[in-house]
Structure formats: C-alpha cells, structure tokens
C-alpha cells in the first residue's frame, strides 16, 4: 500500500463513522456473520444458493440475500422452481 492510501477496512470504518450503511458483504464477512467457512460461502455462491455480484475482482453478497438465506426463503424458491 502506498503512503496516503487507506486500506479497505479503514475506508469502511470511515464510512460507518459518517453513517453510511453497508448494503453488501464480502464472502469473508458473510462467513463470519453466519459462522461458516469461507469455502462453504464460495460453494454457496458457485451453486447459486446465494446471489452475488462481481465488482472487478471483488465478490459482493447483498444483505437482502443474507436475510433470505438465513430465513430459508432461497431454498424454498429453488425447490418450487425445480418442481416445475
């Protein structure tokens, strides 16, 4: 990192101090939030059990997807779709 550059974590901290709310999580944050391994998160993304978006090299998981996953709504949709 060059002198004067802020790390991603520091930028996030500054944004939170200004009242900016996160609308997406990184795979690492998602794994920590729900208590699973990072490889499990990547498998969920790869199998499309949780939606994600790419921004350059970054993968982002919308907070709405986290809530749907934890409530089991995503799995119910997949089962209903598979039965069609």
Residue, then its C-alpha position, 0 to 999 in steps of 0.5 A: x500500500x502506498x503512503x496516503x492510501x487507506x486500506x479497505x477496512x479503514x475506508x469502511x470504518x470511515x464510512x460507518x463513522x459518517x453513517x453510511x450503511x453497508x448494503x453488501x458483504x464480502x464472502x469473508x464477512x458473510x462467513x463470519x456473520x453466519x459462522x461458516x467457512x469461507x469455502x462453504x460461502x464460495x460453494x454457496x455462491x458457485x451453486x447459486x444458493x446465494x446471489x452475488x455480484x462481481x465488482x472487478x475482482x471483488x465478490x459482493x453478497x447483498x444483505x437482502x440475500x443474507x436475510x433470505x438465506x438465513x430465513x430459508x426463503x432461497x431454498x424454498x424458491x429453488x425447490x418450487x422452481x425445480x418442481x416445475 
